[in-house]
Amino acid sequence: MADNKDINLPNHTVIEARWLSMVNEIQQQHNVLIDLIEKLEQNPATDQRTIYQLTVLQQHVLDTLNHLLAESLADSEPVAPSQLSERFKKKHTHSQVLVQLKKEIDRELASLTT
């Protein structure tokens, strides 16, 4: 039975790879937001509320990434094997935060095209 439980949990390498992939994707989307805000600011016909909403989202993305990266750096110090499980649970939780952040960005960008 213990083996079945382990099958349901992603291994440490998968968690780390997912996390890095999500960080890179969110960083790319952050850059897209910055570019979009700059383009919208150059167009006098753009609704200022739209620019404000995107700027708030861009700042939220930046703050969240900074927080998660800071925690990740703090967790890069060697730990006892007994603490590895907790570290990877935290990394898995961070990955879930990044997924939610990506969904939030996608929703906001999709609302601009509708």
C-alpha positions as CSV (number, residue, x, y, z in Angstrom):
1,M,0.0,0.0,0.0
2,A,2.8,2.4,0.7
3,D,4.0,2.1,-2.9
4,N,0.5,3.2,-4.2
5,K,0.7,6.2,-2.0
6,D,4.1,7.1,-3.4
7,I,2.8,6.7,-7.0
8,N,0.3,9.4,-6.4
9,L,2.9,11.9,-5.2
10,P,5.2,13.5,-7.8
11,N,8.8,12.7,-7.1
12,H,11.2,15.4,-6.1
13,T,12.8,15.8,-9.5
14,V,9.4,16.3,-11.2
15,I,8.3,18.9,-8.6
16,E,11.5,20.8,-9.1
17,A,11.2,20.7,-12.9
18,R,7.6,21.7,-12.8
19,W,8.4,24.6,-10.5
20,L,11.2,25.9,-12.6
21,S,9.0,25.6,-15.8
22,M,6.2,27.5,-14.1
23,V,8.6,30.2,-12.9
24,N,9.9,30.7,-16.4
25,E,6.5,30.8,-17.9
26,I,5.2,33.3,-15.3
27,Q,8.3,35.5,-16.0
28,Q,7.6,35.4,-19.7
29,Q,4.0,36.4,-19.0
30,H,5.2,39.2,-16.7
31,N,7.2,40.5,-19.6
32,V,4.2,40.3,-21.9
33,L,2.2,42.3,-19.4
34,I,4.9,45.0,-19.2
35,D,5.0,45.2,-23.0
36,L,1.2,45.3,-23.3
37,I,1.0,48.1,-20.7
38,E,3.6,50.1,-22.5
39,K,1.8,49.8,-25.8
40,L,-1.6,50.6,-24.2
41,E,-0.1,53.7,-22.6
42,Q,1.0,55.0,-26.0
43,N,-2.5,54.8,-27.3
44,P,-4.6,57.8,-26.1
45,A,-7.8,56.0,-26.8
46,T,-7.0,53.2,-24.3
47,D,-9.3,53.1,-21.3
48,Q,-7.2,54.1,-18.3
49,R,-9.0,51.6,-16.1
50,T,-7.6,48.8,-18.3
51,I,-4.1,50.1,-17.9
52,Y,-4.6,50.3,-14.2
53,Q,-6.0,46.7,-13.9
54,L,-3.0,45.4,-15.9
55,T,-0.6,47.4,-13.8
56,V,-2.0,46.0,-10.6
57,L,-1.9,42.5,-12.1
58,Q,1.7,43.0,-13.2
59,Q,2.7,44.2,-9.7
60,H,0.9,41.2,-8.1
61,V,2.8,38.9,-10.4
62,L,6.1,40.5,-9.6
63,D,5.5,40.5,-5.9
64,T,4.4,36.8,-5.9
65,L,7.4,35.8,-8.0
66,N,9.8,37.7,-5.7
67,H,8.3,36.1,-2.6
68,L,8.4,32.6,-4.0
69,L,11.9,33.0,-5.3
70,A,13.1,34.4,-2.0
71,E,11.7,31.4,-0.2
72,S,13.2,29.1,-2.7
73,L,16.6,30.7,-2.2
74,A,16.2,30.4,1.6
75,D,15.4,26.7,1.1
76,S,18.5,26.1,-1.0
77,E,20.7,25.4,2.0
78,P,21.4,21.8,2.8
79,V,19.0,20.1,5.1
80,A,18.8,16.7,6.8
81,P,17.1,14.0,4.8
82,S,14.2,14.0,7.2
83,Q,13.4,17.6,6.2
84,L,13.5,17.0,2.5
85,S,9.9,15.9,2.4
86,E,8.7,19.2,3.9
87,R,10.9,21.2,1.5
88,F,9.3,19.4,-1.5
89,K,5.8,19.8,-0.1
90,K,6.5,23.5,0.1
91,K,7.9,23.5,-3.5
92,H,4.8,21.7,-4.6
93,T,2.6,24.2,-2.9
94,H,4.5,27.0,-4.6
95,S,3.9,25.3,-7.9
96,Q,0.2,25.4,-7.2
97,V,0.4,29.1,-6.4
98,L,2.2,29.6,-9.8
99,V,-0.5,27.7,-11.6
100,Q,-3.2,29.9,-10.1
101,L,-1.2,33.0,-11.0
102,K,-0.9,31.8,-14.6
103,K,-4.7,31.2,-14.7
104,E,-5.3,34.7,-13.3
105,I,-3.0,36.2,-16.0
106,D,-4.7,34.2,-18.7
107,R,-8.1,35.3,-17.6
108,E,-7.1,38.9,-17.6
109,L,-5.5,38.8,-21.0
110,A,-8.5,36.8,-22.4
111,S,-10.9,39.5,-21.1
112,L,-9.0,42.1,-23.2
113,T,-9.7,40.2,-26.4
114,T,-13.4,39.7,-25.7
